Structure formats: structure tokens, C-alpha cells
Amino acid sequence: MPVTKGASVTVTARGVLGVVLGVALLGSIGGCGGAYMLRGKVVRGGHGGVLFVPADDEQFSREGVANATISVHRDAGRLNQELVATGRSDLLGRFTIAIDEIGAGWMEYQWLIEVFKPGYEGVAAVVELPSRNDKMHMLAILVEGWSPPPKEKEDLWREYERYR
């Protein structure tokens, strides 16, 4: 509808509230609150694995493994899983990785987390990420030994496009 000169617009409190709530809801669904932050530590241990424990868990006092590579893949159970984030542990084994994907930390997605460091057996686990509000951190336990580096995942769509 065209606006004519001198026309007025009536704004109601209910209309403003509806717009504000709608924008807030879309922001929370779309991940506008910022990326999900995966925090944790890579440590040495007798049995390898990936688990989520409270941030003050005594296992975080174990000796850290520096410069380990942490990879996070979305849709772990599917052929077209996608590498969405990577990071490295610092000199004390700690890491923080931003996962800027819709649903990270609040939807029931399956994520594949792989941790690798030369001189250690690599570990991988399919997990659901804890909620943003949980005080859970990831603990990756590596055992000294040898394992081949993780292979790059095959991108089926790219292969389809290549041979189309």
C-alpha cells in the first residue's frame, strides 16, 4: 500500500513486543548468540577416549598433550559428514574451538570428534555436544603409541560434480 504525505503510523505495545520476541527467537535458533565453544583438554592416559566431564573434574590436572589436532565433523552417521571445525591444544593441552553451526550444543546432532598427535594412538568418538549452559568440558585421553593420521573424508558431492 503506498504511503501518502501526512499519513501516520500507529504502533502498539503488542506489535513492538511481537517483533522483539520474533527477532530474539530467530536469533537463538539461527545461532546469532555466537558460535558454540568446545572447551577441553588433551591428556596422557592408560586408555584412550573422548568424554565430557565437569570443568572442575580432577582429570584436568593430568599432564597435558601439546599440539594435538582436534577435528569436529557434523552428521557423523551419514556419508556426507562435513568437517566443521578444527583446533590444536596449547602447551598445557588445553583448547577452545568455535563451532559456528546451527544446532551445535542444543539440537540432538551426532558429531564425530577426532583427536590425533604423532607419537600417540588417535582417538575418535561420536557424541552429542553438551548444552551451552552446561559446565561440561571435553577430555581427550591419548595413549602413547602409533596410529596413522586421520584420512581426509571423501566428499561425495564433490565426486558427483567431478564425474557429472
N, C-alpha and C positions, 0 to 999 in steps of 0.2 A: 504494500500500500504506500503510495507516495506521501511524503510529509509536506504539508503546506506551511507557508510562512505564518508564524504566530501560533502554530499548533503546540499543544502542551502534552507532556507525557506524565502519566500517573504511575508512581512507584509505590508498591505496598510493601509492608514489612514481610508478609508471607512470600512475596515474589523474590525479594532480596535473600531471604533465608533459604529458599529453594535453590537459587543459583549458587549460593555459598556452599550448601551441603552437596550439591551436584558436583561442583568443582573439587571439593575435598574427597568425595568418593572416587571420582575418576583419577585423582592424583594418587590415592592409595592403591587402587587396582593397577594403575599403569606404572607403579614403581617410582613415582616422582619424588618420593621421600628420600631418594638417594639409593645408591647401589647397596646390595646386601654385602656385608663384610664378613668373610670367613676368616676367623682368627684361630690360631693354634700354635702348636709346637711339634717339631720333629725330634724324636729322642731315640737313643740306643736302647735295645732290649733283647730279651731272650726269645720272644715270639713276636713276629711281625703282625701288623694290623692297623686299621684305621677305626677310631671310635670317637664319640663325643662324650665329654665329661665336664663337670662344673669347672669354671675358670679357676677356682682355688684348689683343685684336686692336687694331692701330693705328688702325682706322677709328673707334674710340670716342673718339679725340682730336679728331675733326672737330667743327665748330661745331654745337651742338645746336639743335633747334627746340622752343621752349617752347610749352606749352599745346596740343599736338596731341592729338586724341582717338584712342584705340586701342580697337577693338571686337573681341571674340572670339566666334565663333559655332561651336557644336558641330554635327556632321553636315553638313559643308559640301556634300556631294554630294546631299543629299536636299531634297525640297520643304519638309519640316518642320524645317529647321535652326533652332536656338534661340540667341538672344543669351544668353551665359552670363556674360560679364564685360566691363567697360569700365574705362578709366582715362585719365588725362591725363599728358602729360610735364611735368616740372618746369621751372624756369627754365633749366636746363642741357640739357634734352632727355631726361633720364633718367626711367624709370618702373619701377614694380613693380606687377603686377596679380595678385591672388589669383584662381585658378580653382578653385572648390570643386566639382568634378565628378568622378565616378568615372571612372577611366581616364586622366585628364589626366597626361601625362608617362610612362605606362608601357604603355598599350594603343595599338594602331595605329589611332587615330581620325583622321579628317580634320577639321581645324579651319580655318575661314575667319578670317583676321586682316585687318582694315581699318584704315588709318591716314588721318586726314583733318585738315587745318588750312586755314582760309581763307587764300588767297594762294598756295597750293601745289596741285600736282596730287595727288589722293589716290592711294593705292596699296592693293592687296589681293592676298592670296596664300592658297592652300590649302596647308596644311602639316601635318606630324606634329610634335607638340611633342617637344623633346629630353627625355631621361630626367631625373628629378630629380637623379641623380648626375652627369650631365654638367655641365661648366662652360661650357655654351653660353648665350649671351645673344642676344636678338633685336636686329637692327639694321634700322631702317626708314629708308629713304633717300627724302626728298621733294625734288622739283624745283619751283622757283618757277614759278607759273603759276596756272591756274584750273581747277577742276572742281566740278561740283555736289556738294552734301553727300550723303552716303550716304542712300538711301531706307530707311525703316523696312521691315523684312522682313514679308511677308504671313504671318499666322498662319492656316494653312488649317483647323486645328481650331476656332479661334475663329469663322471664317467659317461652318463647318459648323454649329456650335451656334447661330449667329445666324439662319440660314435654315431650321433644322430644324423 
